[in-house]
Amino acid sequence: MEGFERSQHLPPYVFSLTQKFKEVAQAKGIHIIDFSMGNPDQSTPMPIVESLRAAALIEQNHRYSSSGGIKPLREAICRWYQRRFNVSLDPQDNTVVTLGSKEGLAHLMLAVANENNVALIPTPHYPIHHYGFVLAGAKLIQIPLGDDQPENFAQRFCQRIIEGLEQTVKGRAFIVLNFPANPSGHCVELSFFEEIVAIAKRYQATIIHDFAYAELGFDGYQPSSILQVPGAMDVAVESYSLSKSYNMPGWRVGFLSGNATLVSALRHIKTYLDYGIFAPVEIAAVTALDQGDEFLVPIREKYQQRRDALCQMLNGLGWQVTPPRATMFLWAKIPSAYRAMGSVEFTRYLIDNSGVTVSPGIGFGETADDYVRFAFIADESKISQAGESLKAMFAKDGVTFEDLAS
């Protein structure tokens, strides 16, 4: 059938591709050890569940909710920002509730961008950062994150942003940010956001910051909100999701906050697209934001323990990796002995020969085909099993420690 041009611009989604590989392997009887999708495997904290249960027993909560989010949840979002980042928001003008962060980002891009706009997209990137603007018809400029050392990263990246903005018309550019970054794990300090906000104002650009991993900083690192920068709300919005921090992936609740014009644009388009989230889920989200600080510590510690175990296992085999300071992902360069395969074929080979499942780097940008992404969704015992399976695969292939480390 003809006429489906918009969907034809979209390649197979990275996680759908990996899921097909897993299903084929399982049909062959291969035991899967899954590190692919960032789908938290731990239970949602019970007080949040109990809040949902109580709200679901109230009949009036079964009706349509609000496409912008119920007022108590928007007020809880404002309290969270004030408590965590000393940022003051208006619950009516500066925040809107979304069905997870991906939905909010995609519909915001659809609401505010068209073929006259240019989006500066860091790469590697979470797919919706790129394809949300593809669906909106905007032109794209890829901004490589690069492999600079942390002390050089911010300066180099800001320079790349300026070079990209020099190619655009003032007032028509969007800058997409995602720090801590998925999949690469790049982290920044508040001073970086101060510089980016100044650049955006100079070039009359708009910033969209995906802040999904706000609470998943390790080794004492605490991610900063771009909205902490004075004047940031003149040019920026920030998206957050409860999926990772509170073990609530299937609940599909998040929010977008900041610039009132952008928030209003998203709220307006959502009035045509949905009737909001099931009200008991929103009420439970209030509990998460207001009472959830105590839940965050063990969740964060669990991810850090898994990060340490996974990195120790891989480095022990010779597969050299660097522990990220944040997120729930490890961005790993494919060992040189297998790099010629490319990330999709290597992912398939890894599943078929070890049962270990990762996400191929190509799904996060065309320049990322030498990488795969591990998610911290397997406990230490499964990480140990994965180590034994990988060790056996390397031995079968005649790949030595020295080969992997080269």
N, C-alpha and C positions, 0 to 999 in steps of 0.2 A: 504494500500500500504506500502511496505517496503522500507528501504533505506533513510528515513528522520530522521536519527539519531540526527543531529545537532538541529533540531527544537524540537525533543522530550526531549531535556535537558531543555527546557524552560517551566516553569509553566504558567498558565494563567496570563496575565499582570494585575497588580493591578488596573489600571484605567479602563481596559476593564471589569473587574469583577464588579466594582462599577457601571459602566454604565449600565450593565445588570440589576442590582438591581434597579436602578432608572427607567428604562423602564418598569419593571414589576410593580413597585409601581405606576407609572403614569397611566398605563393601568387600575389600580384599582381606579383611581380618587384621589390619594393622592397628595396633594400639596407639591412639593419638595422645600426645602431650601438648596441650594447646597454649601458645603464647601469642596468638594472632590478634584478635579483636580486643580493644580496650573495654571489655565488658566485665565490670567488677564481679567477683565470685563470692564475696562475703555478704552476709545478711544485712539488710537495712536495720539500724538500731531500733530496738523494740519500742521505745517511747514514741517514735515516729509512726510505727505500725499501729500502735494502740490509738494514736490520734486519728489515724485514718479510719480504724474500726469504729470508733465512737462517732465520728462525723458521718460515716456511711449509714448508721442506724437512724439518722435524722432525715425524715422523708423529704423535707424541702431542699435538701442538698442534692437530690437526684435530678433536679431540673437543670436547664441550661445555666451555665455559669456566665462569665464575662470574657469577651475576646481579649481584653487587656489585663485580665487578672482581677480577682476580688480585692477590695480595698484593704482588708486586714493583711493580705500577703504583700501588697505593695508597701504598706507601712512597715512590715517586718523586714523587707529588703532595705528600706531606708535606715532602720535601726542597725542592721548588719553592717552596712557601709559606715555608719557613724562609729560603731563600736570597733570595727576591724581597721578602718583606714582614716578615721576622723574626717570623713567626707559627708557633707550635708546634701541630701536630695529631697525634692518635693515628690510625694507619692503619686501625685496626679500628673505632673509635667515631666518628671525625670526618670521614670521607670515604667516598663511594661513587661508583663509575664509572658513567657514563651513556652512552647511545647518542647523543652530541651533547647540547647543552644543552637543546634544545626538548623532547626526550623526557623528560629528567630533571625539568624544570620542570612539564610537564603531569602526569606521574605523581605528583610530590610533591603538587601541588594536589589531585589525585584522592584521594590517600592521607590527607590531613589536613583537608580542608575539606568542608563540607556546607551544607545550607540554613540552618543556625544561625549561619554565619559571614558576615562582611563583609570584602571585599577592597578596599583603597584602591589604585587603579590610576592611576599617572601617565598623562597623555595629552598628546601622541601617544605611542603605545607599540608595541612589537613585539607582533604579534597574540596569541601564546600567553600573554602576561601577562594579557590580558583573557579569552580564551576558554578557557584552562585552568580558570579559576574558574567560568566559565559551565558547562562540562561537569561540574564538581564540584557544581553547584547553589547556589553561594554568591551572596550579594547583592553588588553592586558599587557603589562610590562613585568617580567620576572625579575625579582631582586634576590640574587643568591645570598644565602646566609653565610656561606663560606666556612672555612675551617680555621679561622683566626683564633688565636689564644684569647681567653676571656678579657684580658687587659686591653686588647686591640679591637675586640669585636664591635663595641658600640660605635667607636669613631668611624670604622670602615663601613659599617652598615648605614649609618647616617649619611655618609658621603654617597653611597650607592642610591639612597633614597633621593638625595638632591639631584643626582645625575638623571634619575628617572623623571623627576618633576620638571626638570629643564626641557623635557621633551613634550610636556603637556601644556594645555591652555589653563591659565589660572582660573580657579573656581570649578574645574571639571574633574579634578583628580581625587581618587580615594586611596588612602594608604591602609593596607590591612596589616595588623600586627597580631602576634600570638606568643606571648611570653608569660610564663614558661612555655616553650614551644613543643608542639606535637607535629612531627615525630622526633625532631632532632635533640630536644632537651635544652636548647639554648636558653640562657637566663640573662636578665638585665637588672640593673639597679634603677632607683627612682631618677637619678641624674640622666639616664638614657631617655626616659619619658619626657623629662623637661626639655631636652634638646629636640626630640621629635615634635612636641607640641609647638615649639618655637618655629621649627621648619614648616609645619603645616600652616601656621598663621602667616608666615612670610609668603607662601605660595598659594594661599587661600584653598588649601586641601582639607579633606575630611578624613578623620581617622576612625577606623573600626577595629577595636581590640578584642580578641577572643581570650578571655581570662578564665578558661575552664579549669585550670590547675592552680588556682589561687591559694588553695590550702595544702598543696602537696609539694612543699619545699623540704629538703633534707639537710642534715648536717648543720642545722641552725639557720639555713637560708630561708628568708621570709619574702615571698614575692610582693611587689608593690603594685598598686592600682594606678593606672594612668590618670584616674580622676583625682588623685592626690595632688596633681600639679595645678597650681593656681591658674585659672583661666582655661583649663583643659575642656570644660564643658562647652566652651565656645566652638570647639571643633571636633570633639570626640564623643563616641559612645563605647560602652564596654559590655560584653556578653559574658554571662556566667551560667553554669549548670550545676545542679545538685547531684548529678549522676555519679561523679567520681568521689567527691569529698565525703558524701553521706551514704555511699553504696545504694544509690537510688536510680540506676540506669533505666529500668523499665517503667519508672513512674513518669518520665518525660515531663520534667518541670525545670525551667530555667528563667532567666530574665535578662533584659537589655536595659542599660541605664546610662544616663549622661545627657547629652545635648537634647533640648526639648523639641527642636524641630524634627530631628531624626526619630526620636521616640514617638512623636505624634504621627510621623509617616508610617512607622511600623504598626502602630495601633490602628490607624485608619485602614490599611490594607488588610489587616487581620479581621476587621469587621466583615469583610467579604469572604474570608477564607475559613473561619472557624468560629465556634461558640465558646472557646476557652477550654480549660482543663476541667475534668471532673472535680467538683467543689471539694469533696473530702480529700483529694490529693493536694489541693491548694492549702487546705487547713492543716494537713500534715506537714506541708512545706513550711508553714509558719512555725510549727514546733521545731523543725530542723534548724531554721535560721535563729530562732530565739533561744533554744536550749541545746543546740548541737555542738557548742564549743567543746564540751566534754567528750563527745563521740569522735571528734577529729583527731585527737592525739593517738588513740590506738589504731585508727585506720591509717594514719600517716606512718606510724611506726611499723605497721605490717608491710606497707609498700617499701619502706626503707630496708627492712630485713630481707625481703625478696630481691630487691635490687642488689644488695650486698651478696646474697647467695648466688644469684644468677651471674653477676660479674666475676665472682671468685671462680665459679665453675668454668665459665668460658675462657677466662685468662689462664686457668689451670690446664686447659687443653691446648693452649697456644693461640686461641682465637682472641686477639687483642681488642679489648673494649675499654671505654672510659665511663665510670659511673656518672650518671647525670645528677645534677643538683636538685632536680625537680621533675614533676610529671610522674606518670606510671609506665613509662616506656624507656627502652634502651635502643638506641640507634646504632646499629652495628654494621661495619663495612664487611662485605662478603670476603672470606679468606681468598687470597690470591689464587689458590689452587682451583677454585670454583668460579672465579669472577667472570670468566668468559661466557658462562651460561647466561648471565643477566639475572635479574632478581626474580622474575616470574618462573623461569625454568629451575633456578636454584631452589626456590620455595617448593616447587613440585618435587624435585629430587630429594630435598630434605624430608618431606613427609613420607615419600615412598621408601626411603632407606633408613629412616630413624624414627619416624612417627612424630617428630618435632615440627610444630606448625608455627610459622611466623607470617608477617605481612610483607609482601614484596615492595621494595623501595619505589619502583616505578609508579605505584599508585599514589605517591606523594609528590610527583613531579618528574618530568622527563630527565632531569639531571641526576636523579637519585637511583639510577638502575644498578649502582654498585653496592647498594645497602639493603638491609632488611630491618624490620622493627619487631622487637620482642615487647610484649605487654606483661606487666607483673600480675598476671591472673592465675599463676600456678604456685602452690605452696612449696616449701623447701624440699619435701619428699619427692614431689614431681620434678623439681629442678634437679635433684640428684639422679632420678631416673633418666631425665633428658641427657644429663652428662654421660651416663653409661651408654646410652643409645648413640650419642654423637661420637663418643670414643670408639665404639665398635664400627661405626660408619667410616670414620677416618682411617682406622686400621685396615678395613676391607679395601678402601680406595688407595692404600699405600701412602697416605698423607701423614707426614710427621709433624711433631711440635714445631720444628724449624720451618717447615713449609707453611704452616698456619700463621706463624709469627712474621713471615716475610711480607 
